[in-house]
Amino acid sequence: MFPDFDVYELRFCFDVYCNDQNITDNNLDERIQAVKAEVEKNKIELIVKTDDFSPYVSFWTGYFSSRSTSKQLTTFSRIKCNDDDVSINKLRLAMGVWQHHDAVTGTEKQTVADDYTLMLDEAIKETEKPCLRANMSICDNSKKDPFVVAIQNTLSKSASHYVRLPVDNENYKITGPEDDGDITFDIFDTIHPFDFVTDGKPATKELVFLAKDLPPPGVKLYYVEKIDDALDKYHKFEDIANVKSFGDDLGHRLFSDLFNDCSLQKKNGFTIDHNASGAYIFRPNGSAIPINEKLITAKYAQGSLVDEVYQVFGDEIIYTDVWTPTDDYEKDVKNII
């Protein structure tokens, strides 16, 4: 009815336009029943829509890509209607504010986004003690023995996902639900030692296992405990030069795979004008900094579940490319810039 970021006194509008009108608002169930009745009456064959329900990605480059951190925070912080414990009151209030449509889509102004994120961060810290620094291989929960991992599937269909946990040990036993039994896993070195961290001890390894056939939507619990038996699950990275099956051009090919998409998005998403970032369009501040394409290090580790390629380019980029044995599951890319 009105443009974004403007405030209007709606009372004046109703005085002008709605004095002689009675507005009837049917509830959602009645609307659905009306559509269903019309379809059945006229024997209309409905088309099943399977593509994007919000097809803005082709021309609103910031609509889905902006505020990725804050959007992930809200995903981690979701609460159910029956979660009425007094300890989550602050989180409930913060999540109520986050239901605003600009917060959900990331189209708010930067100062507003900063305030939303601060509000939610404070609420999360007050509510629980999660692994907020798992991206730096720090997780107090996975240092316990034993510990429980809850994997949630928020999709409307069954899904499988590779789980990565920072750990220090090499020998574990992972027990899934009754149908899954003991779970196969791999142990790899972390992508970086994170020796610059002074207020915590980063783990030196990562435990990887497949959470298979997660119910839609639902949760599966996995019980993880340390054992004394040597299982030979640790897979050490070897120099690419010692792995003949990958060829000499491995690093350049993977580098191209990673950054070609970025350059393509830049050509399609940014035009020659220099307008500032707005609600729906994200524009970088200043010229892009060239990336050093010189491959410094390339290593490879082959596990029973996944294969990992570790690469270092110049002083700016470290990333690992994770490959699964089939196309049924995702290819994961971890990177540090």
Secondary structure, DSSP 8 states (H G I E B T S, - for coil): ---TT----HHHHHHHH-TT-------HHHHHHHHHHHHHHHT-------S-SSTTTTT-HHHHHTTHHHHHHHHHT---TT---GGGHHHHHHHHHTTSHHHHHT-S-HHHHHHHHHHHHHHHHHH----TTGGGT--TGGGSSSEEEEEEE-SSS-EEEEEEEEES-S-EEEE-STTT-B--EEEEE-S---TT--SS---SEEEEEEEEEE-TTEEEEEEEEE-SS----B---EEGGG-GGG-TTHHHHHHHHHHHHHHHHHHHH--S------SS----SS--------EEEEEEEE-SS-EEEEEEETTTEEEEEEE-SSTTS--EEEEE-
